[in-house]
Amino acid sequence: MKYDERLRLYHETIALEFLDYSYGQLPFGKVLCLVDLVCISPTEKILPIISNQELRLGDFSLGRVALDLRNIRRFKEPWAWKGALGLFNIPDEVVAAHELETL
């Protein structure tokens, strides 16, 4: 399976399972949720513990990293934000202006 196809399949899986969107409806360029970043690990460290599904759908080549995200809270409505390569913060007052879903 080509990388582009794996990436599309990965996005489709995540979209349907966690976000209630189909791939064509994914809100690219928008903030979907707020998370706590617990740990950043090199992929070679996590390879022994990831599932077969993750192996099929992700890119775990050497030199990449895996993010351990916890306390994931989805916003009621996705909102536009200009992203950046790498990790970046959004000011607290901007995040506070958008409502999170309640469980």
Rosetta constraint file for C-alpha pairs under 8 A:
AtomPair CA 1 CA 5 HARMONIC 6.54 0.50
AtomPair CA 1 CA 6 HARMONIC 6.63 0.50
AtomPair CA 2 CA 6 HARMONIC 6.33 0.50
AtomPair CA 3 CA 7 HARMONIC 6.09 0.50
AtomPair CA 4 CA 8 HARMONIC 6.19 0.50
AtomPair CA 5 CA 9 HARMONIC 6.07 0.50
AtomPair CA 6 CA 10 HARMONIC 5.97 0.50
AtomPair CA 6 CA 56 HARMONIC 7.50 0.50
AtomPair CA 6 CA 57 HARMONIC 5.53 0.50
AtomPair CA 6 CA 58 HARMONIC 7.36 0.50
AtomPair CA 7 CA 11 HARMONIC 6.18 0.50
AtomPair CA 7 CA 57 HARMONIC 6.80 0.50
AtomPair CA 7 CA 58 HARMONIC 7.32 0.50
AtomPair CA 8 CA 12 HARMONIC 6.10 0.50
AtomPair CA 8 CA 23 HARMONIC 7.70 0.50
AtomPair CA 9 CA 13 HARMONIC 6.11 0.50
AtomPair CA 9 CA 57 HARMONIC 7.00 0.50
AtomPair CA 10 CA 14 HARMONIC 6.21 0.50
AtomPair CA 10 CA 57 HARMONIC 5.25 0.50
AtomPair CA 10 CA 58 HARMONIC 7.14 0.50
AtomPair CA 11 CA 15 HARMONIC 5.84 0.50
AtomPair CA 11 CA 23 HARMONIC 6.49 0.50
AtomPair CA 12 CA 16 HARMONIC 6.10 0.50
AtomPair CA 12 CA 22 HARMONIC 6.34 0.50
AtomPair CA 12 CA 23 HARMONIC 4.86 0.50
AtomPair CA 13 CA 17 HARMONIC 5.92 0.50
AtomPair CA 14 CA 18 HARMONIC 5.61 0.50
AtomPair CA 14 CA 19 HARMONIC 6.95 0.50
AtomPair CA 15 CA 19 HARMONIC 4.87 0.50
AtomPair CA 15 CA 20 HARMONIC 6.00 0.50
AtomPair CA 15 CA 21 HARMONIC 5.05 0.50
AtomPair CA 15 CA 22 HARMONIC 5.92 0.50
AtomPair CA 15 CA 23 HARMONIC 6.28 0.50
AtomPair CA 15 CA 26 HARMONIC 6.85 0.50
AtomPair CA 16 CA 20 HARMONIC 4.88 0.50
AtomPair CA 16 CA 21 HARMONIC 5.34 0.50
AtomPair CA 16 CA 22 HARMONIC 5.83 0.50
AtomPair CA 16 CA 23 HARMONIC 7.81 0.50
AtomPair CA 21 CA 25 HARMONIC 5.70 0.50
AtomPair CA 21 CA 26 HARMONIC 6.06 0.50
AtomPair CA 22 CA 26 HARMONIC 6.54 0.50
AtomPair CA 27 CA 78 HARMONIC 7.02 0.50
AtomPair CA 29 CA 80 HARMONIC 6.05 0.50
AtomPair CA 29 CA 81 HARMONIC 6.37 0.50
AtomPair CA 29 CA 82 HARMONIC 6.78 0.50
AtomPair CA 29 CA 83 HARMONIC 7.12 0.50
AtomPair CA 30 CA 78 HARMONIC 5.67 0.50
AtomPair CA 30 CA 79 HARMONIC 5.00 0.50
AtomPair CA 30 CA 80 HARMONIC 4.24 0.50
AtomPair CA 30 CA 81 HARMONIC 5.58 0.50
AtomPair CA 30 CA 82 HARMONIC 7.93 0.50
AtomPair CA 31 CA 75 HARMONIC 7.93 0.50
AtomPair CA 31 CA 78 HARMONIC 5.40 0.50
AtomPair CA 31 CA 79 HARMONIC 5.30 0.50
AtomPair CA 31 CA 80 HARMONIC 6.20 0.50
AtomPair CA 31 CA 81 HARMONIC 6.41 0.50
AtomPair CA 32 CA 74 HARMONIC 5.92 0.50
AtomPair CA 32 CA 75 HARMONIC 5.77 0.50
AtomPair CA 32 CA 77 HARMONIC 7.43 0.50
AtomPair CA 32 CA 78 HARMONIC 4.95 0.50
AtomPair CA 32 CA 79 HARMONIC 7.19 0.50
AtomPair CA 33 CA 72 HARMONIC 6.64 0.50
AtomPair CA 33 CA 73 HARMONIC 5.34 0.50
AtomPair CA 33 CA 74 HARMONIC 4.10 0.50
AtomPair CA 33 CA 75 HARMONIC 5.33 0.50
AtomPair CA 33 CA 78 HARMONIC 7.98 0.50
AtomPair CA 33 CA 100 HARMONIC 7.98 0.50
AtomPair CA 34 CA 71 HARMONIC 7.97 0.50
AtomPair CA 34 CA 72 HARMONIC 5.85 0.50
AtomPair CA 34 CA 73 HARMONIC 5.16 0.50
AtomPair CA 34 CA 74 HARMONIC 6.40 0.50
AtomPair CA 34 CA 75 HARMONIC 7.54 0.50
AtomPair CA 35 CA 69 HARMONIC 6.17 0.50
AtomPair CA 35 CA 70 HARMONIC 6.01 0.50
AtomPair CA 35 CA 71 HARMONIC 5.61 0.50
AtomPair CA 35 CA 72 HARMONIC 4.55 0.50
AtomPair CA 35 CA 73 HARMONIC 6.36 0.50
AtomPair CA 36 CA 69 HARMONIC 5.67 0.50
AtomPair CA 36 CA 70 HARMONIC 5.15 0.50
AtomPair CA 36 CA 71 HARMONIC 5.79 0.50
AtomPair CA 36 CA 72 HARMONIC 6.99 0.50
AtomPair CA 37 CA 67 HARMONIC 7.02 0.50
AtomPair CA 37 CA 68 HARMONIC 6.11 0.50
AtomPair CA 37 CA 69 HARMONIC 4.85 0.50
AtomPair CA 37 CA 70 HARMONIC 6.51 0.50
AtomPair CA 38 CA 67 HARMONIC 7.65 0.50
AtomPair CA 38 CA 68 HARMONIC 5.46 0.50
AtomPair CA 38 CA 69 HARMONIC 5.91 0.50
AtomPair CA 38 CA 70 HARMONIC 6.76 0.50
AtomPair CA 39 CA 67 HARMONIC 6.02 0.50
AtomPair CA 39 CA 68 HARMONIC 5.10 0.50
AtomPair CA 39 CA 69 HARMONIC 7.52 0.50
AtomPair CA 40 CA 65 HARMONIC 6.47 0.50
AtomPair CA 40 CA 66 HARMONIC 5.76 0.50
AtomPair CA 40 CA 67 HARMONIC 4.83 0.50
AtomPair CA 40 CA 68 HARMONIC 6.37 0.50
AtomPair CA 41 CA 45 HARMONIC 6.60 0.50
AtomPair CA 41 CA 46 HARMONIC 7.11 0.50
AtomPair CA 41 CA 65 HARMONIC 5.41 0.50
AtomPair CA 41 CA 66 HARMONIC 5.24 0.50
AtomPair CA 41 CA 67 HARMONIC 6.61 0.50
AtomPair CA 41 CA 68 HARMONIC 7.99 0.50
AtomPair CA 42 CA 46 HARMONIC 7.06 0.50
AtomPair CA 42 CA 62 HARMONIC 7.81 0.50
AtomPair CA 42 CA 63 HARMONIC 6.87 0.50
AtomPair CA 42 CA 64 HARMONIC 6.08 0.50
AtomPair CA 42 CA 65 HARMONIC 4.36 0.50
AtomPair CA 42 CA 66 HARMONIC 6.21 0.50
AtomPair CA 43 CA 47 HARMONIC 6.09 0.50
AtomPair CA 43 CA 60 HARMONIC 5.61 0.50
AtomPair CA 43 CA 61 HARMONIC 6.96 0.50
AtomPair CA 43 CA 62 HARMONIC 6.41 0.50
AtomPair CA 43 CA 63 HARMONIC 7.16 0.50
AtomPair CA 43 CA 64 HARMONIC 5.74 0.50
AtomPair CA 43 CA 65 HARMONIC 5.06 0.50
AtomPair CA 43 CA 66 HARMONIC 5.87 0.50
AtomPair CA 44 CA 60 HARMONIC 7.68 0.50
AtomPair CA 44 CA 61 HARMONIC 7.92 0.50
AtomPair CA 44 CA 62 HARMONIC 6.38 0.50
AtomPair CA 46 CA 50 HARMONIC 6.40 0.50
AtomPair CA 46 CA 66 HARMONIC 7.73 0.50
AtomPair CA 47 CA 60 HARMONIC 7.57 0.50
AtomPair CA 50 CA 54 HARMONIC 6.34 0.50
AtomPair CA 50 CA 55 HARMONIC 6.97 0.50
AtomPair CA 51 CA 55 HARMONIC 6.35 0.50
AtomPair CA 52 CA 56 HARMONIC 6.20 0.50
AtomPair CA 53 CA 57 HARMONIC 6.19 0.50
AtomPair CA 54 CA 58 HARMONIC 5.55 0.50
AtomPair CA 55 CA 59 HARMONIC 7.43 0.50
AtomPair CA 55 CA 60 HARMONIC 7.22 0.50
AtomPair CA 59 CA 64 HARMONIC 8.00 0.50
AtomPair CA 60 CA 64 HARMONIC 6.49 0.50
AtomPair CA 60 CA 65 HARMONIC 7.79 0.50
AtomPair CA 73 CA 100 HARMONIC 6.66 0.50
AtomPair CA 73 CA 101 HARMONIC 7.11 0.50
AtomPair CA 74 CA 100 HARMONIC 5.81 0.50
AtomPair CA 74 CA 101 HARMONIC 5.81 0.50
AtomPair CA 75 CA 98 HARMONIC 7.00 0.50
AtomPair CA 75 CA 99 HARMONIC 5.83 0.50
AtomPair CA 75 CA 100 HARMONIC 4.10 0.50
AtomPair CA 75 CA 101 HARMONIC 5.48 0.50
AtomPair CA 76 CA 98 HARMONIC 7.95 0.50
AtomPair CA 76 CA 99 HARMONIC 5.92 0.50
AtomPair CA 76 CA 100 HARMONIC 5.36 0.50
AtomPair CA 76 CA 101 HARMONIC 4.99 0.50
AtomPair CA 77 CA 99 HARMONIC 7.75 0.50
AtomPair CA 83 CA 88 HARMONIC 7.83 0.50
AtomPair CA 84 CA 88 HARMONIC 6.83 0.50
AtomPair CA 90 CA 94 HARMONIC 6.82 0.50
AtomPair CA 90 CA 95 HARMONIC 6.83 0.50
AtomPair CA 91 CA 95 HARMONIC 6.55 0.50
AtomPair CA 92 CA 96 HARMONIC 5.99 0.50
AtomPair CA 93 CA 97 HARMONIC 6.41 0.50
AtomPair CA 94 CA 98 HARMONIC 7.37 0.50
